Amino acid sequence: MSTLTVLRYEQGRPMLFAGIRRKHTFAKMGQDIPRQWEDFIKLGKLPGQVGTTGYGAICGADPGTQTMEYM
């Protein structure tokens, strides 16, 4: 089994992110992250929101516990 790692770095204006931050296991993140997006979409437009582009960010990963935080 191969794994695909995608890294993207951008240079641009500072941005403020808002969202739902949750901890996921590596094993279940493929099921749980789409649910997290569904919950986020239910929030509707956020105060101060500019545009409609959404971003996902891994806030931390711990290989020892096989967990990561996603926002």
C-alpha positions in Angstrom: 0.0 0.0 0.0 1.4 3.4 -0.9 0.6 6.7 0.8 0.3 10.0 -0.9 1.5 13.1 0.9 0.4 16.5 -0.4 2.1 19.6 1.0 1.1 23.0 0.0 2.8 26.2 1.1 1.4 29.6 0.1 2.8 33.1 0.4 0.2 35.8 0.7 -1.8 38.0 3.0 -2.4 37.1 6.6 -5.6 35.2 7.1 -7.7 34.5 10.2 -9.2 31.0 10.4 -12.3 29.9 12.2 -13.9 26.5 12.4 -14.5 23.4 14.4 -11.3 21.8 15.8 -11.5 18.1 16.6 -9.1 15.2 17.4 -9.3 12.2 15.1 -7.6 8.8 15.0 -5.6 8.0 11.9 -7.7 4.9 11.4 -11.0 6.8 11.4 -10.1 10.2 10.0 -11.4 9.3 6.5 -14.9 8.8 7.9 -14.8 11.5 10.7 -13.4 14.5 8.8 -16.3 14.5 6.2 -18.7 14.6 9.1 -16.8 17.4 10.6 -17.2 19.4 7.4 -20.9 18.7 7.4 -21.1 20.1 11.0 -19.1 23.1 9.9 -21.4 23.8 6.9 -24.4 23.8 9.2 -22.9 26.8 11.0 -23.7 29.0 8.0 -21.9 32.2 7.3 -19.5 33.2 10.1 -19.1 36.8 11.4 -16.4 38.5 9.4 -16.3 35.8 6.8 -14.8 36.9 3.5 -15.7 34.8 0.4 -16.8 31.2 0.3 -13.5 29.3 0.1 -13.0 26.7 2.8 -9.7 25.3 4.1 -8.9 22.3 6.2 -5.8 22.3 8.4 -4.1 19.7 10.4 -3.3 21.4 13.7 -1.2 18.7 15.2 -0.4 15.0 14.8 0.9 12.5 17.3 2.3 9.3 15.6 2.7 7.8 19.1 -1.1 7.9 19.8 -2.0 7.7 16.1 -4.1 10.9 16.4 -4.3 14.3 14.8 -6.3 17.5 15.3 -8.1 18.9 12.3 -9.8 22.2 11.8 
